Amino acid sequence: QVQLVESGGGLVQAGGSLRLSCAASGSVFRVNAMGWYRQAAGSQRGLVAVITSGGTTNYGDPVKGRFTISRDNAKNTVYLQMNSLNPEDTAVYYCAADDRYHSRWYWGQGTQVTVSS
């Protein structure tokens, strides 16, 4: 099993920045890709960004050019730098990790990001 713990959420004004962190623990040798998803009230969970163990990244269209995902494999930690935030970015942000041996993803408990106008 892999445990994921997010940190860094909070309240920020439009145009501001936040940095999320997610640390993996447990059977971290199972982890391949790591990423962030978000779910706004009344909406489905959607991709924010994902990064493979080799550093290849993929971003959801709404965040391209504003958010940057990075990863420290030595610390088993993934980061999400969020710039130029707007109220539409308000959501619960979930960290996720892909199990390289099984077709499953592990999920963190989520961290709230609120952007005020």
C-alpha positions in Angstrom: 0.0 0.0 0.0 1.0 3.6 -0.6 -0.1 6.5 1.5 -0.3 10.0 0.2 -0.4 13.2 2.3 -1.1 16.6 0.7 -0.2 20.0 2.1 -0.2 23.6 1.0 -3.8 24.3 0.2 -5.6 27.4 1.5 -7.2 30.7 0.6 -5.7 33.0 -1.9 -6.8 36.0 -3.9 -7.2 35.9 -7.7 -3.9 36.4 -9.4 -2.0 34.8 -6.5 0.0 31.7 -6.2 0.0 28.5 -4.1 2.3 25.5 -4.0 0.9 22.1 -3.1 3.0 19.2 -1.9 2.3 15.5 -1.7 4.5 13.0 0.1 4.2 9.3 -0.6 5.1 6.7 2.0 4.7 3.0 2.5 5.4 0.8 -0.5 6.8 3.6 -2.6 8.7 1.2 -4.9 5.2 0.6 -6.4 4.8 4.2 -7.5 5.2 5.1 -11.1 3.4 8.3 -12.2 2.2 10.9 -9.7 -0.2 13.6 -10.2 -2.9 16.0 -9.2 -6.6 16.0 -9.8 -9.3 18.4 -8.6 -13.0 18.4 -7.9 -15.1 21.5 -7.6 -18.4 21.4 -5.9 -21.0 19.8 -8.2 -18.4 18.8 -10.7 -16.6 15.6 -11.6 -13.0 15.0 -10.6 -10.6 16.1 -13.4 -7.0 16.0 -14.4 -4.8 18.9 -13.3 -1.3 17.5 -14.1 0.6 14.2 -14.0 4.3 13.4 -14.1 6.0 10.1 -14.7 8.9 8.8 -12.8 11.1 9.9 -15.8 9.8 13.4 -15.7 7.3 13.4 -18.6 4.4 15.8 -17.8 0.8 16.2 -19.0 -1.5 19.0 -18.0 -5.2 19.6 -18.2 -6.2 22.3 -20.6 -7.5 24.8 -18.0 -4.1 25.0 -16.2 -1.7 24.9 -19.1 0.8 27.8 -18.9 -0.2 28.6 -15.3 0.6 25.4 -13.2 3.8 23.5 -13.1 4.2 19.9 -11.7 7.5 18.7 -10.5 8.8 15.7 -8.6 11.6 14.8 -6.2 12.0 11.0 -6.5 14.5 10.9 -3.7 11.9 12.4 -1.4 8.9 10.5 -3.0 7.2 13.9 -3.2 5.3 15.6 -6.0 4.7 19.4 -6.1 2.2 21.6 -7.9 3.1 25.2 -8.4 0.0 27.2 -9.2 0.3 30.7 -10.5 -2.2 33.2 -11.8 -5.0 31.6 -9.9 -8.6 32.5 -10.6 -11.9 31.6 -8.9 -12.5 28.8 -11.3 -9.5 27.0 -9.8 -11.4 26.7 -6.5 -11.7 23.0 -5.7 -10.4 20.1 -3.6 -7.1 19.0 -5.0 -6.2 15.4 -4.7 -2.8 13.8 -5.0 -2.7 10.5 -6.9 -0.1 7.8 -7.5 0.0 5.1 -10.1 0.9 1.5 -9.0 3.4 0.2 -11.6 2.4 -3.4 -10.8 -1.3 -3.2 -10.7 -3.9 -1.2 -12.6 -4.8 1.1 -9.7 -4.2 4.6 -8.4 -3.7 5.6 -4.8 -5.4 8.8 -3.6 -4.7 11.3 -0.9 -7.5 12.7 1.2 -7.5 16.1 -0.6 -6.6 19.6 0.2 -8.9 22.6 -0.3 -7.9 25.5 -2.6 -10.1 28.5 -2.5 -9.5 31.5 -4.8 -11.4 34.7 -4.0 -12.2 37.3 -6.6 
